[in-house]
Amino acid sequence: MSDGLTHSALRWRRSSRSTGMNNCVETALLADDTLAVRDSKNIARRALRFSPHAWTRFLTSLHEDTVN
């Protein structure tokens, strides 16, 4: 069963800090303002979806962990 997140119409983005060896994640903004996140090594796997609030909390917690 497909979740529609691998559709070629989505604009998947990769970090500019990616090494180009597919060891990263890619993101795509969906029509409902959620963010799809997938593993660049295995794009056939189902992507995760995050609300804007959940994604912001996730990034904030990562930043706090690197600062402390």
N, C-alpha and C positions, 0 to 999 in steps of 0.2 A: 504494500500500500504506500502510495506516495503522499507526502505532506505538501507538495507543491513548492518546496523551498529550493529544489535543485533546478527549477525552471530557468532556462537561459535568459529570460527577460529580466531576471533579477540582476542588479548591479552589485556583485560581490566585491568587497574592498579588502585589501590586505595592508597591514601596517607598513609604513615606509621604512621601518627598522627591520623588516623581514630580511633574512639572509638569502632568499630565493631558493632555499632547499626544501620548501614545503613543510617547514617545521613551525607552523604558526596557525592562527585561526583567521578566518575571513568573516566579515560581517556584511549584512545587507539590510537596508531599511525597508520595511514592509508597508503596504498601503494603510494598515491600521496603526501606524506609528510604533509598532513593536520592532525589535531588532532581532534578526536571525543571526546565529553564530554557528559556524561549522568548522570542522577540522580540515585544513587544506591537504592533509595527507590522504584523507578518505572522504571525498566530497559526496560519495554515494550514501553515506550514513545520514541519518536524520539530523537536521539542524535543531539547535535549541532556540527557544524564543524567550526574549526578555522584554518586560515593559520598560518604558523609559526610566521609571523610578528604580526598578530592580537593577538595571544596568548601571545607573549612577551610583547606587549603593555598593555594587560589586567593585567598580573602579575606585571608589573612595576607600573601601577597605583594603584594596591592593596598595594604594598609595600610602595609607597609614601604616601598613606593615613594612614598607620599604623605608619609611622615615624613622620608625621606632627601632 
